[in-house]
């Protein structure tokens, strides 16, 4: 009797997964992990759902998935960029480099303006890319000193 390979065993599961995914899209819509609706189920037409159930690429569904991945990338970019700027500001503060600190504050304002410019990619949702005031950047050295002090105190090392 011939051996069954993993590919042959997984093939029926993929078809079932596609059908169940289409059923979920038609009943719940496209949702975030916390079950909050990203795309309403009424926004999908029957043709797209049937094509998706059969394993054919449905333009509408793929477009929604692509938009969601782009939104994720934009959010990650801003999170990493602001984190780097906070680290640089803290280093400049410790070094006493006032010019660098001023430069970083100006750059911070530009990054916040960029968030506003990209908000249309989130359907204008004001909570998607929130602007952070410059005071968030300026408070970084103090908050890090406070955190270090609390950590030392908790560990019992003075």
C-alpha positions in Angstrom: 0.0 0.0 0.0 1.5 3.4 -0.9 2.4 5.8 1.8 0.3 9.0 2.2 2.4 12.1 2.1 1.7 15.2 4.2 0.8 17.1 1.1 -2.0 14.6 0.2 -3.3 14.7 3.7 -3.3 18.5 3.9 -5.0 19.1 0.6 -8.6 18.3 1.8 -7.9 20.4 4.9 -7.0 23.4 2.9 -10.2 23.3 0.9 -12.2 23.0 4.1 -10.3 25.8 5.7 -11.1 28.0 2.7 -14.8 27.2 2.9 -14.9 27.8 6.6 -13.0 31.1 6.2 -15.6 32.2 3.6 -18.4 31.2 5.9 -16.8 33.3 8.7 -16.4 36.3 6.4 -20.1 36.0 5.4 -21.3 35.8 9.0 -18.8 37.8 11.1 -17.0 39.9 8.4 -13.3 40.5 8.7 -12.4 41.0 12.4 -9.4 41.8 14.5 -8.1 39.3 17.1 -10.3 40.9 19.8 -13.4 40.2 17.6 -13.8 43.9 16.7 -15.2 44.2 13.2 -12.7 45.5 10.6 -15.0 44.9 7.6 -18.8 44.4 7.9 -20.1 41.1 6.4 -22.5 43.0 4.2 -19.5 44.5 2.4 -18.6 41.2 0.8 -20.5 40.1 -2.3 -21.6 36.5 -3.0 -19.2 36.1 -5.9 -16.1 37.0 -3.8 -17.2 34.6 -1.1 -17.8 31.8 -3.5 -14.5 32.3 -5.3 -12.7 32.4 -1.9 -14.5 29.2 -0.8 -13.3 27.4 -4.0 -9.7 28.6 -3.3 -9.6 31.2 -6.1 -8.1 34.5 -5.2 -11.0 37.0 -4.6 -9.9 40.5 -5.4 -12.1 42.2 -2.8 -10.9 39.9 0.1 -7.3 40.1 -0.9 -7.6 43.9 -1.1 -8.9 44.1 2.4 -6.2 41.8 3.7 -3.5 43.9 1.9 -4.9 47.1 3.3 -4.8 45.6 6.8 -1.2 44.5 6.4 -0.3 48.0 5.2 -1.9 49.6 8.2 0.0 47.2 10.4 3.3 48.2 8.7 2.5 51.9 9.1 1.8 51.5 12.8 5.0 49.5 13.3 7.1 52.1 11.5 5.8 54.9 13.7 6.3 52.8 16.9 9.9 52.0 16.0 10.7 55.5 14.8 9.4 57.2 17.9 11.2 54.6 20.1 14.5 55.4 18.3 13.9 59.1 18.7 13.2 58.7 22.4 16.5 56.8 22.8 18.4 59.4 20.9 16.8 62.2 23.0 17.7 60.4 26.2 21.3 60.0 25.0 21.5 63.7 23.9 20.1 64.7 27.3 22.7 62.7 29.2 25.4 64.2 27.0 24.1 67.7 27.4 23.8 68.2 23.6 21.2 70.9 23.4 21.4 71.2 19.6 20.7 67.5 19.1 17.7 67.7 21.6 16.3 70.7 19.7 16.8 68.9 16.4 15.0 65.8 17.7 12.0 67.9 19.0 11.6 69.4 15.5 11.8 66.0 14.0 9.3 64.7 16.5 6.8 67.4 15.3 7.4 66.3 11.7 6.7 62.7 12.6 3.4 63.7 14.2 2.4 65.6 11.1 3.2 62.6 9.0 0.7 60.6 11.2 -2.0 63.1 10.3 -1.2 62.8 6.6 -1.5 59.0 6.7 -4.7 59.0 8.6 -6.8 58.6 5.4 -5.3 55.1 5.0 -7.2 54.3 8.2 -10.5 55.7 6.9 -9.9 58.9 8.9 -10.1 57.1 12.2 -8.7 59.6 14.8 -7.7 56.8 17.1 -5.6 54.9 14.5 -2.5 57.1 14.5 -2.6 59.3 17.5 -0.4 62.4 17.6 1.9 62.6 20.6 2.8 66.0 22.0 6.4 67.1 22.3 6.1 66.8 26.0 6.1 63.0 25.7 9.6 63.3 24.2 10.8 65.9 26.7 9.6 63.7 29.7 11.6 60.7 28.6 14.8 61.4 30.6 12.8 62.0 33.8 10.6 58.9 33.3 13.6 56.7 32.7 15.4 58.0 35.8 12.3 57.4 37.8 12.0 53.9 36.4 15.6 53.1 37.2 15.2 54.4 40.7 12.1 52.2 41.3 14.0 49.2 39.9 17.0 49.8 42.2 14.7 50.3 45.1 12.7 47.1 44.3 15.9 45.1 43.9 17.4 46.5 47.1 20.5 47.9 45.4 21.3 51.5 46.1 
